[in-house]
Amino acid sequence: MKNDAHTIQNTRRSLWAAVLVGIGVMAALDEIVFHQLLQWHHFFDFSTPAFGILSDGLLHAFELLAVVVGVFLLLDLSQRGWLRVAWAKAGFFLGMGGFQLFDGVINHKILRLHQIRYGVDPLMYDLTWNAFAIGFLLIGFWLLRRARNGAKR
């Protein structure tokens, strides 16, 4: 019984550590591409440019912390021989999709912290953004299903 509980605990740890990495990676891609390279928006756009850049810095700190903590957790699990790779793969995509969908629905539409792009009709940008989020989530759920089926065998 103890061994089963240990396996379940390591499965959950593998999944959630990878979720953190996925969140951090997706936040980094968003910030690097849309905030810095394209300069379409800041994390918080409705203030001074200096505050917008400060808000991007806070997002960057959050994403870096998520990646570092998640990677260290995964490394610890791996070194102990407890890492469940199939569950970690699922967690990574669930984290990426979860972050992107949260950003697209909550930050963009409900809180209105920023839009993807200004000066254009945002509908196609929003649909594309959220479609990618759903795509990542579907990949994550498919990998999660495969991990569960593999664990049953």
C-alpha positions, 0 to 999 in steps of 0.5 A, spaced: 500 500 500 505 504 501 508 503 494 502 505 491 501 511 495 508 513 493 507 512 486 501 516 486 505 522 489 511 521 484 506 521 479 502 528 481 509 531 483 511 529 476 505 532 473 505 539 477 512 540 476 512 540 469 505 544 469 510 549 472 515 549 467 509 549 461 506 555 464 513 559 465 515 557 458 509 559 455 509 566 459 516 567 456 514 566 449 509 571 450 513 576 453 519 575 448 515 575 442 509 579 443 512 584 449 519 585 446 520 583 439 513 585 436 512 590 442 504 589 441 503 590 448 505 590 455 502 586 461 499 592 463 497 597 458 493 602 461 498 606 465 505 610 463 510 606 458 514 606 464 509 602 468 508 597 462 515 596 462 515 594 469 509 590 469 513 586 463 519 585 468 514 582 473 511 577 468 518 576 466 520 574 474 514 570 475 516 566 468 523 565 470 521 563 477 516 558 474 521 555 470 527 554 475 522 551 480 519 546 476 526 544 473 529 543 480 523 539 482 523 535 475 531 534 476 530 532 484 525 527 482 529 524 476 535 524 481 531 520 486 528 515 480 521 517 481 520 522 475 514 519 471 516 522 464 509 521 461 506 525 466 511 530 466 510 531 458 502 531 459 503 537 465 508 541 460 503 542 455 497 543 460 501 548 463 502 551 456 495 551 454 492 553 461 497 559 461 495 561 454 487 560 455 488 564 462 491 570 459 487 570 453 480 569 457 482 573 463 487 578 462 485 580 455 477 579 456 475 579 463 480 584 466 482 587 460 489 588 462 492 588 455 489 586 448 494 582 443 494 587 438 492 595 438 489 599 432 486 592 429 480 588 430 482 583 435 477 578 433 482 574 429 488 575 434 483 573 440 481 566 436 488 564 434 491 565 441 485 561 444 485 556 439 493 555 440 491 555 447 486 549 446 490 546 442 496 545 447 490 543 452 488 538 447 495 535 446 496 535 454 489 531 455 491 526 450 498 525 453 495 525 460 490 519 457 496 515 455 500 516 461 493 514 465 493 508 460 500 506 461 500 506 468 494 501 468 498 496 464 
